[in-house]
Amino acid sequence: MAANTGPPLPVWISVYCCRVKAFIPWLTVLAVIILLNAMKLRPLATAVAVGWLAYCIWTWVRPKKHDRAG
């Protein structure tokens, strides 16, 4: 018999958690940039920001692989 772990979470909580997980990489990069700026490493912070922007643009415009099975 399975152990009862209590009632399931409401749907809005599980949806909220999924949306928050999507922002973890963004918040991590933002924290790194702020930390580098505070340490007076502004050229490195700029390089991280530009690299992240380039990565985001690339993932948005890169060609999609089409599955031609069959």
LUMLUMDREN-2810 file (N, C-alpha, C; in Angstrom, 1 decimal):
<atoms>
<atom><aa>M</aa><ch>A</ch><at>N</at><xx>0.8</xx><yy>-1.2</yy><zz>0.0</zz></atom>
<atom><aa>M</aa><ch>A</ch><at>CA</at><xx>0.0</xx><yy>0.0</yy><zz>0.0</zz></atom>
<atom><aa>M</aa><ch>A</ch><at>C</at><xx>0.9</xx><yy>1.3</yy><zz>0.0</zz></atom>
<atom><aa>A</aa><ch>A</ch><at>N</at><xx>0.5</xx><yy>2.2</yy><zz>-0.8</zz></atom>
<atom><aa>A</aa><ch>A</ch><at>CA</at><xx>1.3</xx><yy>3.4</yy><zz>-0.9</zz></atom>
<atom><aa>A</aa><ch>A</ch><at>C</at><xx>1.0</xx><yy>4.3</yy><zz>0.3</zz></atom>
<atom><aa>A</aa><ch>A</ch><at>N</at><xx>2.1</xx><yy>5.0</yy><zz>0.7</zz></atom>
<atom><aa>A</aa><ch>A</ch><at>CA</at><xx>1.9</xx><yy>6.0</yy><zz>1.9</zz></atom>
<atom><aa>A</aa><ch>A</ch><at>C</at><xx>1.1</xx><yy>7.2</yy><zz>1.4</zz></atom>
<atom><aa>N</aa><ch>A</ch><at>N</at><xx>0.2</xx><yy>7.6</yy><zz>2.2</zz></atom>
<atom><aa>N</aa><ch>A</ch><at>CA</at><xx>-0.5</xx><yy>8.9</yy><zz>1.9</zz></atom>
<atom><aa>N</aa><ch>A</ch><at>C</at><xx>0.4</xx><yy>10.1</yy><zz>2.2</zz></atom>
<atom><aa>T</aa><ch>A</ch><at>N</at><xx>0.6</xx><yy>10.8</yy><zz>1.2</zz></atom>
<atom><aa>T</aa><ch>A</ch><at>CA</at><xx>1.5</xx><yy>12.0</yy><zz>1.4</zz></atom>
<atom><aa>T</aa><ch>A</ch><at>C</at><xx>0.7</xx><yy>13.3</yy><zz>1.5</zz></atom>
<atom><aa>G</aa><ch>A</ch><at>N</at><xx>-0.6</xx><yy>13.1</yy><zz>1.7</zz></atom>
<atom><aa>G</aa><ch>A</ch><at>CA</at><xx>-1.5</xx><yy>14.3</yy><zz>1.9</zz></atom>
<atom><aa>G</aa><ch>A</ch><at>C</at><xx>-2.2</xx><yy>14.7</yy><zz>0.6</zz></atom>
<atom><aa>P</aa><ch>A</ch><at>N</at><xx>-3.0</xx><yy>15.7</yy><zz>0.6</zz></atom>
<atom><aa>P</aa><ch>A</ch><at>CA</at><xx>-3.7</xx><yy>16.1</yy><zz>-0.6</zz></atom>
<atom><aa>P</aa><ch>A</ch><at>C</at><xx>-2.7</xx><yy>16.7</yy><zz>-1.6</zz></atom>
<atom><aa>P</aa><ch>A</ch><at>N</at><xx>-3.1</xx><yy>16.5</yy><zz>-2.9</zz></atom>
<atom><aa>P</aa><ch>A</ch><at>CA</at><xx>-2.2</xx><yy>17.1</yy><zz>-3.9</zz></atom>
<atom><aa>P</aa><ch>A</ch><at>C</at><xx>-2.2</xx><yy>18.6</yy><zz>-3.9</zz></atom>
<atom><aa>L</aa><ch>A</ch><at>N</at><xx>-1.2</xx><yy>19.2</yy><zz>-4.4</zz></atom>
<atom><aa>L</aa><ch>A</ch><at>CA</at><xx>-1.1</xx><yy>20.6</yy><zz>-4.4</zz></atom>
<atom><aa>L</aa><ch>A</ch><at>C</at><xx>-2.1</xx><yy>21.2</yy><zz>-5.4</zz></atom>
<atom><aa>P</aa><ch>A</ch><at>N</at><xx>-2.6</xx><yy>22.4</yy><zz>-5.1</zz></atom>
<atom><aa>P</aa><ch>A</ch><at>CA</at><xx>-3.5</xx><yy>23.0</yy><zz>-6.1</zz></atom>
<atom><aa>P</aa><ch>A</ch><at>C</at><xx>-2.8</xx><yy>23.3</yy><zz>-7.4</zz></atom>
<atom><aa>V</aa><ch>A</ch><at>N</at><xx>-3.5</xx><yy>23.3</yy><zz>-8.5</zz></atom>
<atom><aa>V</aa><ch>A</ch><at>CA</at><xx>-2.9</xx><yy>23.5</yy><zz>-9.8</zz></atom>
<atom><aa>V</aa><ch>A</ch><at>C</at><xx>-2.1</xx><yy>24.8</yy><zz>-9.9</zz></atom>
<atom><aa>W</aa><ch>A</ch><at>N</at><xx>-2.6</xx><yy>25.9</yy><zz>-9.3</zz></atom>
<atom><aa>W</aa><ch>A</ch><at>CA</at><xx>-1.9</xx><yy>27.1</yy><zz>-9.5</zz></atom>
<atom><aa>W</aa><ch>A</ch><at>C</at><xx>-0.5</xx><yy>27.1</yy><zz>-8.8</zz></atom>
<atom><aa>I</aa><ch>A</ch><at>N</at><xx>-0.3</xx><yy>26.3</yy><zz>-7.8</zz></atom>
<atom><aa>I</aa><ch>A</ch><at>CA</at><xx>1.0</xx><yy>26.2</yy><zz>-7.2</zz></atom>
<atom><aa>I</aa><ch>A</ch><at>C</at><xx>2.0</xx><yy>25.5</yy><zz>-8.1</zz></atom>
<atom><aa>S</aa><ch>A</ch><at>N</at><xx>1.5</xx><yy>24.4</yy><zz>-8.7</zz></atom>
<atom><aa>S</aa><ch>A</ch><at>CA</at><xx>2.4</xx><yy>23.6</yy><zz>-9.6</zz></atom>
<atom><aa>S</aa><ch>A</ch><at>C</at><xx>2.7</xx><yy>24.5</yy><zz>-10.8</zz></atom>
<atom><aa>V</aa><ch>A</ch><at>N</at><xx>1.8</xx><yy>25.2</yy><zz>-11.4</zz></atom>
<atom><aa>V</aa><ch>A</ch><at>CA</at><xx>2.0</xx><yy>26.1</yy><zz>-12.5</zz></atom>
<atom><aa>V</aa><ch>A</ch><at>C</at><xx>3.0</xx><yy>27.2</yy><zz>-12.1</zz></atom>
<atom><aa>Y</aa><ch>A</ch><at>N</at><xx>2.8</xx><yy>27.8</yy><zz>-11.0</zz></atom>
<atom><aa>Y</aa><ch>A</ch><at>CA</at><xx>3.7</xx><yy>28.8</yy><zz>-10.5</zz></atom>
<atom><aa>Y</aa><ch>A</ch><at>C</at><xx>5.1</xx><yy>28.3</yy><zz>-10.4</zz></atom>
<atom><aa>C</aa><ch>A</ch><at>N</at><xx>5.3</xx><yy>27.1</yy><zz>-9.8</zz></atom>
<atom><aa>C</aa><ch>A</ch><at>CA</at><xx>6.6</xx><yy>26.5</yy><zz>-9.6</zz></atom>
<atom><aa>C</aa><ch>A</ch><at>C</at><xx>7.3</xx><yy>26.3</yy><zz>-11.0</zz></atom>
<atom><aa>C</aa><ch>A</ch><at>N</at><xx>6.6</xx><yy>25.9</yy><zz>-12.0</zz></atom>
<atom><aa>C</aa><ch>A</ch><at>CA</at><xx>7.2</xx><yy>25.6</yy><zz>-13.3</zz></atom>
<atom><aa>C</aa><ch>A</ch><at>C</at><xx>7.6</xx><yy>26.9</yy><zz>-13.9</zz></atom>
<atom><aa>R</aa><ch>A</ch><at>N</at><xx>6.8</xx><yy>28.0</yy><zz>-13.7</zz></atom>
<atom><aa>R</aa><ch>A</ch><at>CA</at><xx>7.2</xx><yy>29.3</yy><zz>-14.3</zz></atom>
<atom><aa>R</aa><ch>A</ch><at>C</at><xx>8.4</xx><yy>29.9</yy><zz>-13.6</zz></atom>
<atom><aa>V</aa><ch>A</ch><at>N</at><xx>8.5</xx><yy>29.7</yy><zz>-12.3</zz></atom>
<atom><aa>V</aa><ch>A</ch><at>CA</at><xx>9.7</xx><yy>30.2</yy><zz>-11.6</zz></atom>
<atom><aa>V</aa><ch>A</ch><at>C</at><xx>10.9</xx><yy>29.4</yy><zz>-12.0</zz></atom>
<atom><aa>K</aa><ch>A</ch><at>N</at><xx>10.8</xx><yy>28.1</yy><zz>-12.2</zz></atom>
<atom><aa>K</aa><ch>A</ch><at>CA</at><xx>12.0</xx><yy>27.4</yy><zz>-12.7</zz></atom>
<atom><aa>K</aa><ch>A</ch><at>C</at><xx>12.6</xx><yy>27.9</yy><zz>-14.0</zz></atom>
<atom><aa>A</aa><ch>A</ch><at>N</at><xx>11.7</xx><yy>28.4</yy><zz>-14.8</zz></atom>
<atom><aa>A</aa><ch>A</ch><at>CA</at><xx>12.2</xx><yy>29.0</yy><zz>-16.1</zz></atom>
<atom><aa>A</aa><ch>A</ch><at>C</at><xx>13.0</xx><yy>30.2</yy><zz>-15.9</zz></atom>
<atom><aa>F</aa><ch>A</ch><at>N</at><xx>12.9</xx><yy>30.9</yy><zz>-14.8</zz></atom>
<atom><aa>F</aa><ch>A</ch><at>CA</at><xx>13.6</xx><yy>32.1</yy><zz>-14.6</zz></atom>
<atom><aa>F</aa><ch>A</ch><at>C</at><xx>14.9</xx><yy>31.9</yy><zz>-13.8</zz></atom>
<atom><aa>I</aa><ch>A</ch><at>N</at><xx>15.2</xx><yy>30.7</yy><zz>-13.4</zz></atom>
<atom><aa>I</aa><ch>A</ch><at>CA</at><xx>16.4</xx><yy>30.4</yy><zz>-12.6</zz></atom>
<atom><aa>I</aa><ch>A</ch><at>C</at><xx>17.7</xx><yy>30.8</yy><zz>-13.4</zz></atom>
<atom><aa>P</aa><ch>A</ch><at>N</at><xx>17.8</xx><yy>30.3</yy><zz>-14.7</zz></atom>
<atom><aa>P</aa><ch>A</ch><at>CA</at><xx>19.0</xx><yy>30.7</yy><zz>-15.4</zz></atom>
<atom><aa>P</aa><ch>A</ch><at>C</at><xx>19.2</xx><yy>32.3</yy><zz>-15.6</zz></atom>
<atom><aa>W</aa><ch>A</ch><at>N</at><xx>18.0</xx><yy>32.9</yy><zz>-15.9</zz></atom>
<atom><aa>W</aa><ch>A</ch><at>CA</at><xx>18.1</xx><yy>34.4</yy><zz>-16.0</zz></atom>
<atom><aa>W</aa><ch>A</ch><at>C</at><xx>18.5</xx><yy>35.0</yy><zz>-14.7</zz></atom>
<atom><aa>L</aa><ch>A</ch><at>N</at><xx>17.9</xx><yy>34.6</yy><zz>-13.6</zz></atom>
<atom><aa>L</aa><ch>A</ch><at>CA</at><xx>18.3</xx><yy>35.2</yy><zz>-12.3</zz></atom>
<atom><aa>L</aa><ch>A</ch><at>C</at><xx>19.8</xx><yy>34.9</yy><zz>-11.9</zz></atom>
<atom><aa>T</aa><ch>A</ch><at>N</at><xx>20.2</xx><yy>33.7</yy><zz>-12.3</zz></atom>
<atom><aa>T</aa><ch>A</ch><at>CA</at><xx>21.6</xx><yy>33.4</yy><zz>-12.0</zz></atom>
<atom><aa>T</aa><ch>A</ch><at>C</at><xx>22.6</xx><yy>34.3</yy><zz>-12.8</zz></atom>
<atom><aa>V</aa><ch>A</ch><at>N</at><xx>22.3</xx><yy>34.5</yy><zz>-14.1</zz></atom>
<atom><aa>V</aa><ch>A</ch><at>CA</at><xx>23.2</xx><yy>35.3</yy><zz>-14.9</zz></atom>
<atom><aa>V</aa><ch>A</ch><at>C</at><xx>23.1</xx><yy>36.8</yy><zz>-14.4</zz></atom>
<atom><aa>L</aa><ch>A</ch><at>N</at><xx>21.9</xx><yy>37.2</yy><zz>-14.0</zz></atom>
<atom><aa>L</aa><ch>A</ch><at>CA</at><xx>21.8</xx><yy>38.6</yy><zz>-13.5</zz></atom>
<atom><aa>L</aa><ch>A</ch><at>C</at><xx>22.6</xx><yy>38.7</yy><zz>-12.2</zz></atom>
<atom><aa>A</aa><ch>A</ch><at>N</at><xx>22.5</xx><yy>37.7</yy><zz>-11.3</zz></atom>
<atom><aa>A</aa><ch>A</ch><at>CA</at><xx>23.3</xx><yy>37.8</yy><zz>-10.1</zz></atom>
<atom><aa>A</aa><ch>A</ch><at>C</at><xx>24.8</xx><yy>37.8</yy><zz>-10.3</zz></atom>
<atom><aa>V</aa><ch>A</ch><at>N</at><xx>25.3</xx><yy>37.0</yy><zz>-11.3</zz></atom>
<atom><aa>V</aa><ch>A</ch><at>CA</at><xx>26.7</xx><yy>37.0</yy><zz>-11.7</zz></atom>
<atom><aa>V</aa><ch>A</ch><at>C</at><xx>27.1</xx><yy>38.4</yy><zz>-12.2</zz></atom>
<atom><aa>I</aa><ch>A</ch><at>N</at><xx>26.3</xx><yy>39.0</yy><zz>-13.0</zz></atom>
<atom><aa>I</aa><ch>A</ch><at>CA</at><xx>26.6</xx><yy>40.3</yy><zz>-13.6</zz></atom>
<atom><aa>I</aa><ch>A</ch><at>C</at><xx>26.7</xx><yy>41.4</yy><zz>-12.5</zz></atom>
<atom><aa>I</aa><ch>A</ch><at>N</at><xx>25.7</xx><yy>41.3</yy><zz>-11.6</zz></atom>
<atom><aa>I</aa><ch>A</ch><at>CA</at><xx>25.7</xx><yy>42.3</yy><zz>-10.5</zz></atom>
<atom><aa>I</aa><ch>A</ch><at>C</at><xx>26.9</xx><yy>42.1</yy><zz>-9.6</zz></atom>
<atom><aa>L</aa><ch>A</ch><at>N</at><xx>27.3</xx><yy>40.8</yy><zz>-9.3</zz></atom>
<atom><aa>L</aa><ch>A</ch><at>CA</at><xx>28.4</xx><yy>40.5</yy><zz>-8.5</zz></atom>
<atom><aa>L</aa><ch>A</ch><at>C</at><xx>29.7</xx><yy>41.0</yy><zz>-9.2</zz></atom>
<atom><aa>L</aa><ch>A</ch><at>N</at><xx>29.9</xx><yy>40.7</yy><zz>-10.5</zz></atom>
<atom><aa>L</aa><ch>A</ch><at>CA</at><xx>31.1</xx><yy>41.2</yy><zz>-11.2</zz></atom>
<atom><aa>L</aa><ch>A</ch><at>C</at><xx>31.2</xx><yy>42.7</yy><zz>-11.2</zz></atom>
<atom><aa>N</aa><ch>A</ch><at>N</at><xx>30.0</xx><yy>43.4</yy><zz>-11.4</zz></atom>
<atom><aa>N</aa><ch>A</ch><at>CA</at><xx>30.1</xx><yy>44.8</yy><zz>-11.3</zz></atom>
<atom><aa>N</aa><ch>A</ch><at>C</at><xx>30.5</xx><yy>45.3</yy><zz>-9.9</zz></atom>
<atom><aa>A</aa><ch>A</ch><at>N</at><xx>30.0</xx><yy>44.7</yy><zz>-8.9</zz></atom>
<atom><aa>A</aa><ch>A</ch><at>CA</at><xx>30.3</xx><yy>45.1</yy><zz>-7.5</zz></atom>
<atom><aa>A</aa><ch>A</ch><at>C</at><xx>31.8</xx><yy>44.9</yy><zz>-7.3</zz></atom>
<atom><aa>M</aa><ch>A</ch><at>N</at><xx>32.4</xx><yy>43.9</yy><zz>-7.9</zz></atom>
<atom><aa>M</aa><ch>A</ch><at>CA</at><xx>33.8</xx><yy>43.6</yy><zz>-7.7</zz></atom>
<atom><aa>M</aa><ch>A</ch><at>C</at><xx>34.7</xx><yy>44.4</yy><zz>-8.7</zz></atom>
<atom><aa>K</aa><ch>A</ch><at>N</at><xx>34.1</xx><yy>45.4</yy><zz>-9.4</zz></atom>
<atom><aa>K</aa><ch>A</ch><at>CA</at><xx>34.8</xx><yy>46.3</yy><zz>-10.3</zz></atom>
<atom><aa>K</aa><ch>A</ch><at>C</at><xx>35.4</xx><yy>45.5</yy><zz>-11.5</zz></atom>
<atom><aa>L</aa><ch>A</ch><at>N</at><xx>34.7</xx><yy>44.4</yy><zz>-11.9</zz></atom>
<atom><aa>L</aa><ch>A</ch><at>CA</at><xx>35.1</xx><yy>43.6</yy><zz>-13.1</zz></atom>
<atom><aa>L</aa><ch>A</ch><at>C</at><xx>34.1</xx><yy>43.9</yy><zz>-14.2</zz></atom>
<atom><aa>R</aa><ch>A</ch><at>N</at><xx>33.9</xx><yy>45.1</yy><zz>-14.5</zz></atom>
<atom><aa>R</aa><ch>A</ch><at>CA</at><xx>32.9</xx><yy>45.5</yy><zz>-15.5</zz></atom>
<atom><aa>R</aa><ch>A</ch><at>C</at><xx>33.1</xx><yy>45.0</yy><zz>-16.9</zz></atom>
<atom><aa>P</aa><ch>A</ch><at>N</at><xx>34.4</xx><yy>44.9</yy><zz>-17.4</zz></atom>
<atom><aa>P</aa><ch>A</ch><at>CA</at><xx>34.5</xx><yy>44.3</yy><zz>-18.7</zz></atom>
<atom><aa>P</aa><ch>A</ch><at>C</at><xx>34.1</xx><yy>42.8</yy><zz>-18.7</zz></atom>
<atom><aa>L</aa><ch>A</ch><at>N</at><xx>34.4</xx><yy>42.1</yy><zz>-17.6</zz></atom>
<atom><aa>L</aa><ch>A</ch><at>CA</at><xx>34.0</xx><yy>40.7</yy><zz>-17.6</zz></atom>
<atom><aa>L</aa><ch>A</ch><at>C</at><xx>32.4</xx><yy>40.6</yy><zz>-17.4</zz></atom>
<atom><aa>A</aa><ch>A</ch><at>N</at><xx>31.8</xx><yy>41.5</yy><zz>-16.7</zz></atom>
<atom><aa>A</aa><ch>A</ch><at>CA</at><xx>30.4</xx><yy>41.5</yy><zz>-16.5</zz></atom>
<atom><aa>A</aa><ch>A</ch><at>C</at><xx>29.7</xx><yy>41.8</yy><zz>-17.9</zz></atom>
<atom><aa>T</aa><ch>A</ch><at>N</at><xx>30.3</xx><yy>42.7</yy><zz>-18.6</zz></atom>
<atom><aa>T</aa><ch>A</ch><at>CA</at><xx>29.8</xx><yy>43.1</yy><zz>-20.0</zz></atom>
<atom><aa>T</aa><ch>A</ch><at>C</at><xx>29.9</xx><yy>41.9</yy><zz>-20.9</zz></atom>
<atom><aa>A</aa><ch>A</ch><at>N</at><xx>31.0</xx><yy>41.2</yy><zz>-20.8</zz></atom>
<atom><aa>A</aa><ch>A</ch><at>CA</at><xx>31.2</xx><yy>40.0</yy><zz>-21.7</zz></atom>
<atom><aa>A</aa><ch>A</ch><at>C</at><xx>30.2</xx><yy>38.9</yy><zz>-21.3</zz></atom>
<atom><aa>V</aa><ch>A</ch><at>N</at><xx>29.9</xx><yy>38.7</yy><zz>-20.0</zz></atom>
<atom><aa>V</aa><ch>A</ch><at>CA</at><xx>28.9</xx><yy>37.7</yy><zz>-19.6</zz></atom>
<atom><aa>V</aa><ch>A</ch><at>C</at><xx>27.5</xx><yy>38.2</yy><zz>-20.1</zz></atom>
<atom><aa>A</aa><ch>A</ch><at>N</at><xx>27.2</xx><yy>39.4</yy><zz>-20.0</zz></atom>
<atom><aa>A</aa><ch>A</ch><at>CA</at><xx>25.9</xx><yy>39.9</yy><zz>-20.5</zz></atom>
<atom><aa>A</aa><ch>A</ch><at>C</at><xx>25.7</xx><yy>39.8</yy><zz>-22.0</zz></atom>
<atom><aa>V</aa><ch>A</ch><at>N</at><xx>26.8</xx><yy>40.1</yy><zz>-22.7</zz></atom>
<atom><aa>V</aa><ch>A</ch><at>CA</at><xx>26.7</xx><yy>40.0</yy><zz>-24.2</zz></atom>
<atom><aa>V</aa><ch>A</ch><at>C</at><xx>26.7</xx><yy>38.6</yy><zz>-24.6</zz></atom>
<atom><aa>G</aa><ch>A</ch><at>N</at><xx>27.4</xx><yy>37.7</yy><zz>-23.9</zz></atom>
<atom><aa>G</aa><ch>A</ch><at>CA</at><xx>27.4</xx><yy>36.3</yy><zz>-24.3</zz></atom>
<atom><aa>G</aa><ch>A</ch><at>C</at><xx>26.0</xx><yy>35.7</yy><zz>-24.0</zz></atom>
<atom><aa>W</aa><ch>A</ch><at>N</at><xx>25.4</xx><yy>36.1</yy><zz>-22.9</zz></atom>
<atom><aa>W</aa><ch>A</ch><at>CA</at><xx>24.1</xx><yy>35.6</yy><zz>-22.5</zz></atom>
<atom><aa>W</aa><ch>A</ch><at>C</at><xx>23.1</xx><yy>36.0</yy><zz>-23.6</zz></atom>
<atom><aa>L</aa><ch>A</ch><at>N</at><xx>23.2</xx><yy>37.3</yy><zz>-24.0</zz></atom>
<atom><aa>L</aa><ch>A</ch><at>CA</at><xx>22.3</xx><yy>37.9</yy><zz>-25.0</zz></atom>
<atom><aa>L</aa><ch>A</ch><at>C</at><xx>22.4</xx><yy>37.1</yy><zz>-26.3</zz></atom>
<atom><aa>A</aa><ch>A</ch><at>N</at><xx>23.7</xx><yy>36.9</yy><zz>-26.7</zz></atom>
<atom><aa>A</aa><ch>A</ch><at>CA</at><xx>23.9</xx><yy>36.1</yy><zz>-27.9</zz></atom>
<atom><aa>A</aa><ch>A</ch><at>C</at><xx>23.3</xx><yy>34.7</yy><zz>-27.9</zz></atom>
<atom><aa>Y</aa><ch>A</ch><at>N</at><xx>23.5</xx><yy>34.1</yy><zz>-26.7</zz></atom>
<atom><aa>Y</aa><ch>A</ch><at>CA</at><xx>22.9</xx><yy>32.7</yy><zz>-26.5</zz></atom>
<atom><aa>Y</aa><ch>A</ch><at>C</at><xx>21.4</xx><yy>32.7</yy><zz>-26.7</zz></atom>
<atom><aa>C</aa><ch>A</ch><at>N</at><xx>20.8</xx><yy>33.7</yy><zz>-26.0</zz></atom>
<atom><aa>C</aa><ch>A</ch><at>CA</at><xx>19.3</xx><yy>33.8</yy><zz>-26.1</zz></atom>
<atom><aa>C</aa><ch>A</ch><at>C</at><xx>18.8</xx><yy>34.1</yy><zz>-27.5</zz></atom>
<atom><aa>I</aa><ch>A</ch><at>N</at><xx>19.5</xx><yy>35.0</yy><zz>-28.2</zz></atom>
<atom><aa>I</aa><ch>A</ch><at>CA</at><xx>19.1</xx><yy>35.2</yy><zz>-29.6</zz></atom>
<atom><aa>I</aa><ch>A</ch><at>C</at><xx>19.3</xx><yy>34.0</yy><zz>-30.4</zz></atom>
<atom><aa>W</aa><ch>A</ch><at>N</at><xx>20.4</xx><yy>33.3</yy><zz>-30.2</zz></atom>
<atom><aa>W</aa><ch>A</ch><at>CA</at><xx>20.7</xx><yy>32.1</yy><zz>-31.0</zz></atom>
<atom><aa>W</aa><ch>A</ch><at>C</at><xx>19.6</xx><yy>31.0</yy><zz>-30.8</zz></atom>
<atom><aa>T</aa><ch>A</ch><at>N</at><xx>19.3</xx><yy>30.8</yy><zz>-29.5</zz></atom>
<atom><aa>T</aa><ch>A</ch><at>CA</at><xx>18.2</xx><yy>29.8</yy><zz>-29.3</zz></atom>
<atom><aa>T</aa><ch>A</ch><at>C</at><xx>16.9</xx><yy>30.2</yy><zz>-29.8</zz></atom>
<atom><aa>W</aa><ch>A</ch><at>N</at><xx>16.7</xx><yy>31.5</yy><zz>-30.1</zz></atom>
<atom><aa>W</aa><ch>A</ch><at>CA</at><xx>15.4</xx><yy>32.0</yy><zz>-30.6</zz></atom>
<atom><aa>W</aa><ch>A</ch><at>C</at><xx>15.4</xx><yy>31.8</yy><zz>-32.1</zz></atom>
<atom><aa>V</aa><ch>A</ch><at>N</at><xx>16.5</xx><yy>32.1</yy><zz>-32.8</zz></atom>
<atom><aa>V</aa><ch>A</ch><at>CA</at><xx>16.5</xx><yy>32.1</yy><zz>-34.3</zz></atom>
<atom><aa>V</aa><ch>A</ch><at>C</at><xx>17.1</xx><yy>30.9</yy><zz>-34.9</zz></atom>
<atom><aa>R</aa><ch>A</ch><at>N</at><xx>17.7</xx><yy>30.0</yy><zz>-34.2</zz></atom>
<atom><aa>R</aa><ch>A</ch><at>CA</at><xx>18.4</xx><yy>28.9</yy><zz>-34.8</zz></atom>
<atom><aa>R</aa><ch>A</ch><at>C</at><xx>17.4</xx><yy>28.0</yy><zz>-35.6</zz></atom>
<atom><aa>P</aa><ch>A</ch><at>N</at><xx>17.9</xx><yy>27.4</yy><zz>-36.6</zz></atom>
<atom><aa>P</aa><ch>A</ch><at>CA</at><xx>17.0</xx><yy>26.6</yy><zz>-37.4</zz></atom>
<atom><aa>P</aa><ch>A</ch><at>C</at><xx>16.5</xx><yy>25.4</yy><zz>-36.7</zz></atom>
<atom><aa>K</aa><ch>A</ch><at>N</at><xx>15.3</xx><yy>25.0</yy><zz>-36.8</zz></atom>
<atom><aa>K</aa><ch>A</ch><at>CA</at><xx>14.8</xx><yy>23.8</yy><zz>-36.2</zz></atom>
<atom><aa>K</aa><ch>A</ch><at>C</at><xx>15.0</xx><yy>22.6</yy><zz>-37.0</zz></atom>
<atom><aa>K</aa><ch>A</ch><at>N</at><xx>15.3</xx><yy>21.5</yy><zz>-36.3</zz></atom>
<atom><aa>K</aa><ch>A</ch><at>CA</at><xx>15.5</xx><yy>20.2</yy><zz>-37.0</zz></atom>
<atom><aa>K</aa><ch>A</ch><at>C</at><xx>14.1</xx><yy>19.6</yy><zz>-37.2</zz></atom>
<atom><aa>H</aa><ch>A</ch><at>N</at><xx>13.9</xx><yy>19.3</yy><zz>-38.5</zz></atom>
<atom><aa>H</aa><ch>A</ch><at>CA</at><xx>12.6</xx><yy>18.6</yy><zz>-38.8</zz></atom>
<atom><aa>H</aa><ch>A</ch><at>C</at><xx>12.8</xx><yy>17.1</yy><zz>-38.9</zz></atom>
<atom><aa>D</aa><ch>A</ch><at>N</at><xx>11.9</xx><yy>16.4</yy><zz>-38.2</zz></atom>
<atom><aa>D</aa><ch>A</ch><at>CA</at><xx>12.0</xx><yy>14.9</yy><zz>-38.3</zz></atom>
<atom><aa>D</aa><ch>A</ch><at>C</at><xx>11.3</xx><yy>14.4</yy><zz>-39.5</zz></atom>
<atom><aa>R</aa><ch>A</ch><at>N</at><xx>12.0</xx><yy>13.8</yy><zz>-40.4</zz></atom>
<atom><aa>R</aa><ch>A</ch><at>CA</at><xx>11.5</xx><yy>13.3</yy><zz>-41.7</zz></atom>
<atom><aa>R</aa><ch>A</ch><at>C</at><xx>11.3</xx><yy>11.8</yy><zz>-41.6</zz></atom>
<atom><aa>A</aa><ch>A</ch><at>N</at><xx>10.8</xx><yy>11.3</yy><zz>-40.5</zz></atom>
<atom><aa>A</aa><ch>A</ch><at>CA</at><xx>10.6</xx><yy>9.8</yy><zz>-40.4</zz></atom>
<atom><aa>A</aa><ch>A</ch><at>C</at><xx>9.5</xx><yy>9.4</yy><zz>-41.2</zz></atom>
<atom><aa>G</aa><ch>A</ch><at>N</at><xx>9.7</xx><yy>8.3</yy><zz>-41.9</zz></atom>
<atom><aa>G</aa><ch>A</ch><at>CA</at><xx>8.6</xx><yy>7.7</yy><zz>-42.7</zz></atom>
<atom><aa>G</aa><ch>A</ch><at>C</at><xx>8.8</xx><yy>7.9</yy><zz>-44.1</zz></atom>
</atoms>
